């Protein structure tokens, strides 16, 4: 940055010097013409044109440098590929999550930008990769499965290495997963020596919708969120677990390897719906 | 009898597919229950939009793309993270118990979003919830309901239905207009209420019991100038009564049809050479046979409103419902002015309103004269009077 600024100052000074020179040359040309010295006027005119060209060039340089300065400095490019970043966010949350939440978690704890559009194609890519060479990667990002039809749940991502129970979504699971994520997040924030404002904001987003978790955005403490979320989780956990376990047992019995990860792909589901 | 009505309606519409209703169009039915033209067109499933365009009064309106996007974004925010924000609101407004967090997404059935399938699935799920099964769930996202309107099945999709263990369903409507300082735009609340009333009605039909669905709906809107949602209960009993009346009226469309000449046809079909079968002039004539009841409110809800306004030019109805009611028996503006000026003689029924009109004219004339004499304010008042 310093070097860029130095160069810019140098260029501006050069342009100013040229302007002075052009003025002097113009005066000299006028004086030569008045004195009837045609030869000297011709030489001076040529010099004036050269100075003007140089001045144009200097202006262009300044414009270029300004444009360079205007483009924001991009944050350090993430070192990990997208699927690894998503994987990290999901591991932190410990439950199936929607792309929006994954992005929020990523932005709160990691550097670099996550593009929502790329997340949508991720799931398809993962499935294609698994179908062409099954189990060639240590883990896959796959959809959560609905407990009734074992079909991919809309807009929820999970990790293939999680036990089947955790990847199933029953009627109580959205709330249970929300509370589980709140607990994991609070634990993570508690571990950090200096949590970022984005992390605190994310924690408040959870705390605001858990009874008695926090008094306000400023009063959000990880321990308060932990206590409140655990208290509510206790109420739903047993019922939710029984739904999930029953569905997981069914899934393991009925589905093949691919469907166990990516959901039942049957289009004829009329009989099951009735 | 029903077959006879169907045949007559089909003849009126011509050999084209009937236009399907949705919650908005059903809600619009209730805004002007006295209009026979709207009633007949809706019962016959005439494409009013296309008809208005054919007779030279195309409608330029429609919901803005920005409004739709904003609405969807707000709905997604409220429903994010397992309806976290919504649950917090419902715990306050409906006193939802802390155990009540079940969420069932009825947006699709196993990756399939065919309407018949979704309706069957929604129906099965909601009936199971009403029967009190243990795993019934509390929130039902985008169930697909079905209702008969004038003999045609209509699919309706409420934003959300909440179920309380007391056995009562509540329709929840998520709208993106703001509630500022506890006040929202009256017109928007009214249209949200009537739309929700359509859902309440359809849900009551599905469950076969009026008591199972509360007449209080929950309206969720952004609070003040923020994106934070707030919820309010809105009583839609009045809207339900109007809606039922209008739906019954559509069913009893025979009386309206009886009053029409048998040859009336609003056929918008095209022949083999892609030429419209009926000319605009013929369509205008046919529309003229069906009495309309124009009021300025129609402009907000009916595709034919511009045509009717043009047709009603010079009538007292154009000045609004209150003027029309005040001037009962005096149909045109010219007649009202004539009675006031004394150039027309009133009939016996018009005696009372004539006295009123003359008194008004006298007071108005006096104040105009006074205003004209007082220098300075005269031009302003004259302008206001004009």
Interface residues (C-beta under 8 A of the other chain):
Chain A: X98 X100 X101 X146 X149 X151 X152 X153 X154 X170 X171 X172 X173 X174 X175 X177 X178 X181 X206 X208 X209 X211 X232 X235 X236 X243 X263 X264 X265 X266 X267 X269 X270 X272 X273 X274
Chain B: X80 X81 X82 X83 X84 X85 X87 X88 X91 X98 X99 X101 X102 X103 X104 X105 X107 X108 X109 X110 X111 X112 X117 X120 X121 X124 X135 X137
